[in-house]
Amino acid sequence: MNATFVQSATLTLLLTGCGLAATDPFVGNWTLNVAKSQTAGQWAKVEELGSNKYRFDDGAAPQTLIADGIDQPLEFGGTM
């Protein structure tokens, strides 16, 4: 009797979890609606230069980095 209760409770929890995940409004594809969006504030632009090189521009000091799995030094200290 105890094993049947545990199996039933487990099945109920699994099905409830699946049902909640299916109705999550944050899951799925999003499309930007520029008319309803306010984009003021911080921004960053990433530009692919080829050969695993990328240029990161946040308006202060653009950085060109290589994505090779090694920490890349930044112009004013630190790494990325």
VOBA-1610 file (N, C-alpha, C; in pm, whole numbers, padded with zeros to 5 digits, always signed):
BEGIN
Met+00082-00119+00000Met+00000+00000+00000Met+00086+00125+00000Asn+00194+00123+00074Asn+00283+00238+00083Asn+00352+00264-00052Ala+00392+00158-00122Ala+00458+00173-00252Ala+00362+00233-00354Thr+00237+00193-00349Thr+00136+00246-00442Thr+00116+00395-00419Phe+00113+00436-00294Phe+00098+00579-00262Phe+00216+00659-00315Val+00337+00609-00296Val+00458+00679-00342Val+00457+00690-00494Gln+00419+00583-00562Gln+00413+00586-00709Gln+00308+00685-00757Ser+00193+00687-00692Ser+00087+00780-00732Ser+00128+00924-00707Ala+00192+00949-00593Ala+00236+01085-00562Ala+00343+01131-00660Thr+00436+01043-00695Thr+00541+01077-00791Thr+00481+01109-00927Leu+00390+01027-00973Leu+00325+01050-01102Leu+00249+01182-01103Thr+00179+01211-00994Thr+00104+01337-00984Thr+00198+01457-00990Leu+00310+01451-00919Leu+00406+01562-00921Leu+00467+01581-01059Leu+00500+01472-01127Leu+00557+01482-01262Leu+00459+01544-01359Leu+00335+01499-01355Leu+00235+01553-01447Leu+00203+01698-01417Thr+00200+01735-01290Thr+00176+01874-01253Thr+00290+01963-01302Gly+00414+01916-01286Gly+00530+01993-01332Gly+00529+02013-01482Cys+00493+01909-01556Cys+00486+01921-01702Cys+00377+02020-01743Gly+00266+02016-01674Gly+00156+02108-01705Gly+00193+02252-01678Leu+00263+02278-01569Leu+00306+02415-01537Leu+00411+02465-01636Ala+00503+02379-01677Ala+00607+02419-01772Ala+00546+02454-01907Ala+00441+02386-01946Ala+00379+02411-02076Ala+00308+02546-02080Thr+00266+02598-01965Thr+00192+02724-01964Thr+00277+02841-01918Asp+00407+02824-01907Asp+00496+02932-01864Asp+00503+03039-01973Pro+00464+03163-01946Pro+00464+03267-02050Pro+00604+03311-02093Phe+00707+03274-02018Phe+00842+03315-02054Phe+00913+03213-02143Val+00848+03100-02171Val+00908+02996-02255Val+00858+03015-02397Gly+00951+03011-02494Gly+00912+03020-02634Gly+00993+03125-02708Asn+00949+03159-02826Asn+01017+03258-02910Asn+00960+03396-02882Trp+01049+03493-02877Trp+01010+03631-02851Trp+01040+03715-02973Thr+00955+03813-02999Thr+00976+03906-03109Thr+00973+04047-03053Leu+01070+04128-03089Leu+01078+04266-03041Leu+00973+04351-03110Asn+00890+04417-03032Asn+00792+04512-03084Asn+00846+04651-03051Val+00910+04715-03148Val+00977+04843-03127Val+00879+04951-03082Ala+00755+04945-03129Ala+00656+05046-03092Ala+00622+05041-02944Lys+00633+04924-02882Lys+00600+04909-02740Lys+00722+04900-02650Ser+00841+04912-02706Ser+00963+04892-02628Ser+01031+05024-02597Gln+01088+05030-02478Gln+01171+05143-02439Gln+01313+05091-02428Thr+01402+05138-02513Thr+01537+05083-02518Thr+01641+05181-02466Ala+01601+05275-02383Ala+01696+05370-02324Ala+01776+05299-02215Gly+01898+05342-02193Gly+01980+05283-02088Gly+02107+05224-02147Gln+02160+05124-02079Gln+02284+05062-02123Gln+02262+04982-02251Trp+02364+04977-02333Trp+02359+04900-02456Trp+02500+04849-02484Ala+02508+04750-02568Ala+02637+04697-02613Ala+02618+04644-02754Lys+02718+04664-02836Lys+02715+04617-02973Lys+02826+04515-02990Val+02795+04399-03047Val+02894+04296-03073Val+02901+04276-03224Glu+03021+04287-03278Glu+03041+04275-03422Glu+03138+04161-03449Glu+03099+04067-03536Glu+03186+03956-03571Glu+03282+04000-03681Leu+03412+03983-03657Leu+03514+04024-03752Leu+03571+03908-03831Gly+03533+03785-03799Gly+03586+03667-03865Gly+03704+03610-03790Ser+03739+03486-03817Ser+03851+03417-03752Ser+03840+03421-03600Asn+03719+03403-03547Asn+03693+03405-03403Asn+03728+03538-03337Lys+03729+03647-03413Lys+03752+03780-03356Lys+03619+03854-03348Tyr+03602+03924-03235Tyr+03479+03999-03211Tyr+03515+04137-03157Arg+03436+04235-03196Arg+03454+04371-03144Arg+03335+04402-03054Phe+03363+04435-02929Phe+03263+04470-02830Phe+03267+04621-02810Asp+03155+04687-02830Asp+03148+04832-02816Asp+03031+04867-02723Asp+03064+04923-02607Asp+02960+04965-02513Asp+02953+05116-02502Gly+03018+05187-02595Gly+03014+05332-02597Gly+03130+05396-02524Ala+03202+05321-02443Ala+03314+05378-02367Ala+03446+05351-02439Ala+03486+05227-02446Ala+03612+05189-02508Ala+03593+05057-02583Pro+03579+05061-02714Pro+03562+04937-02791Pro+03681+04843-02772Gln+03652+04715-02762Gln+03755+04614-02743Gln+03745+04512-02856Thr+03857+04471-02913Thr+03860+04363-03010Thr+03925+04243-02943Leu+03850+04133-02938Leu+03896+04015-02867Leu+03889+03892-02956Ile+03969+03792-02921Ile+03969+03665-02992Ile+03903+03561-02902Ala+03804+03490-02954Ala+03734+03387-02878Ala+03807+03255-02897Asp+03909+03231-02814Asp+03987+03109-02826Asp+03992+03029-02696Gly+03907+03066-02599Gly+03903+02994-02473Gly+04003+03044-02370Ile+04081+03144-02405Ile+04180+03201-02313Ile+04133+03341-02275Asp+04149+03377-02147Asp+04112+03512-02103Asp+04187+03616-02185Gln+04114+03713-02237Gln+04173+03819-02318Gln+04185+03945-02232Pro+04304+04007-02231Pro+04320+04130-02151Pro+04241+04246-02212Leu+04185+04329-02125Leu+04113+04448-02168Leu+04206+04569-02160Glu+04173+04673-02232Glu+04257+04791-02244Glu+04286+04857-02110Phe+04185+04866-02023Phe+04202+04936-01895Phe+04213+04841-01777Gly+04258+04720-01802Gly+04272+04621-01697Gly+04158+04522-01697Gly+04180+04411-01634Gly+04080+04305-01631Gly+04089+04216-01752Thr+04005+04117-01756Thr+04001+04024-01869Thr+03857+03997-01908Met+03841+03943-02028Met+03708+03906-02078Met+03719+03768-02139
//
